Structures are given as C-alpha cells and as structure tokens.
C-alpha cells in the first residue's frame, strides 16, 4: 500500500531538495551527507539537470564532491545541456577535482555538447595543468568538435598562446641622443 503525500509534505520535500542542492553548491558536506544517509537521492538534480555532484564540482567543493562520489554519485551524469562534471571543472581549472573525478571513473573523452570534450574546454580556457592531467589520463587528441577542429590543434594553439603571454614584449622608447 502506498500513501499519497499531502501538498504540505510535497512542499517540505521540495524545500529539502533545494536545501540539499544549496549545500552541494556551498560545500556543506556534513549536513548534506546526513541528508543522503536519510534517503535524499544521491543523483538529485535541479531544474537544469545539474546533480549534487555537478554543483559541488563546478563550485570547487572538493570534500563535498569526494563524499558524493564515495556515496555512489554518478561521475558522468549529464545535465540538460549534455555537460558532465568533468567538462565543467576542466574549463574552471579545478585540478584536484579533475583528479578526483578521474579516479572515480569519469570519462576524459565525454562529449559535453558540440563534440567538445573536457580537454577541449581546458584548452579553450588556457587551463594547461588540466590539459596535462587529461592527457595523462588518456584523453584523445584525435577527437573533433562539431566544427571539425581536432583536440590536438586546440591544445597546440593554447600552448602557443600561453607561450606568447609569458614573453616580454619590447617596446622602443624615446631615443637618447
């Protein structure tokens, strides 16, 4: 026999879900962990499909992400835009979270929309430490985005631009005669 929830109970559950999403975003690991142990779904998602793990990762909450993964959160669960947690942190440059996700089986070649893989996002935003991590994890440099641009070209371009930004540009000042 199932019991239908009353409107007040439904509203309270919706409030608790929002609280859990906020706790993931803010890195409030201990209360979130208690909610999960009490039955909150580990892959709970907001209206845009962002899971607790996606929110924790995207907002740089390493310990919360670790707890969620250890509790069974899916490392490659996509949001409504087709993005994975690894794709989200690749462009933000969160190297510790990248390592954590890879350790828990995140796909370094997951298409995050438009053929863009995490290594492509990292390259696009100049996150060369993440590029190196993903390459070490076996990310393919042969994958192409929907424009046909291969990952290896994006990585080379990012390294080139990075090299330019660290070179001193000499300007000629007024001559002293």
N, C-alpha and C positions, 0 to 999 in steps of 0.2 A: 504494500500500500504506500503510495506517495502522497505527501502533504503539499498542497499548493502554498506558496509563500504569499503573505499578505503584502499589500502595497508598502506598508511601513517597513516590513522585513526586506523587501526588494530594494527600497531606498537605502536602508542601512548597509546592505551588502554592496551596493554601488558606491557608497561612501568609503567602505573599507577597501574596495578595489582601487579607488582613486588614491587613498592613503598609501597603499602598497606601491603604486606607480610613483608617487612622490618620494617615498622612502628609497626606492631604487635610484631615482634621479639624484637625490641628495646624499646618498651613501649612508643611510641609516640602517646599517647591516643587522644589528641585533634585533630591533623590533620587526624588521622585515622577515628575518629568519623565524621568529616566533609565529608570525602570521602564516608562513609557509608550513611550518610544523602543525599548525592548527587547521590546515586544509586549503589555504589560498593556492590556486593553481600556479605551478612553477613557471608556466609559459603564459601567464596572464599578459594581455596586450591592451594598449589604449585604442582609441578610435581610429588611429592611423596604422595599427598593426605593430607598433613598437612594443616589444616584450620588456619585461622587467630587466632581462639581461641586456637588451639593446640600449635601454635608457641608462643603466649603470655604466656600461662600457662607453657610450657616447659622452657621458658627463665625467669620465675619468675616475670612476669609483672602483678602484682595483679590488679592495677587500669585499665589497658587495658583489662584484662580478665573480670573484673566486667562490664565495658562498653559494651563489646561484648555480654555478657550474657543478660544484660538488653535490648540490641538492638535485641535480638532474636537468637543469635548463638545457635546451637545445642550442648548441653553439651556432648553428647555421639557419635558425628560424628567421625567415624574411618578414619585413614589414610590407605594407601595402604598395610601396614603391619598388619592391624587389630587392631591397638592401639587406645585407647581413650585418651582424655586429662587427665582424672583421672589416668589412668595407667601410663602416662608419668610423672606426678608430684608425684605419690606415691613413685617411686624409687628415685626421687630427694629430697624428704623430705620437699616439699613446703606446710607446714601445713595450712597456710592461704588460699592458692589456693585450697587445698583439701576441706576445709570448704566451700568455695565459690561454687565450683562445686557441692558438695553435696546439698547445699541449692537450687541450680538450677536444681536438679533432676538427677544428674549424677548417673549411676548405679554402686554401690560399688562392684557388683559381675560380671561386664562385663568381658568376655573372651577377653584378649588382645593378643591372639595368644598362641597356645600350651596349652590352658587351664589355662594360667596364669591370675589370677585376680589381681586387684590393691593391695590387702592385701598380696598376694604372692610376688609381686615386692617389696613392702615396707619391708617385712620380709627379703627377699634375700639381700637387701642392708642395713639392720640394722636400718631402719627408724621407730623406735618403737613408736614415737609420732604419726606417720601416721597410724601405725597398730592400735593403741588405737582409733584414730578417726574413722577409718573404722569399727572397731568392734562396736563402739557406734552407728554408722550409720546402723548397721545390716548386715555387710558383713558376708557371710557364711564362717565358718571354716571347713565345710564338703566338699567344692569343691575340686576337684583333678585336677592336671595338667596332661599333656599327658603322663607323666611317672608314673602316679598313686599316686603321693605324695599329701596328703591332706594338705590344708591350715593350719590346726591346728598344724600339725607336723612342718611345716615351721616356724610358729610363735614360737612354743616352742623352736626349735633349735636356732632361732635368739635371743630369750631371754637368753638362756643358754650361747651362745657365747658372748652376750653383758655382761652378768654377769662375765664371765671369764676375759674379757678385763679390768674390773674395779678392779679386785682383784690384790693385790700386790703379786708379786712372790718373795719369799725369796730365796736368794742365799747364799750359805755359802762362806764366805771369808776365808782368811788365819787365822788359829788359833793363838791365842796369848798365848803362853805358857811361 
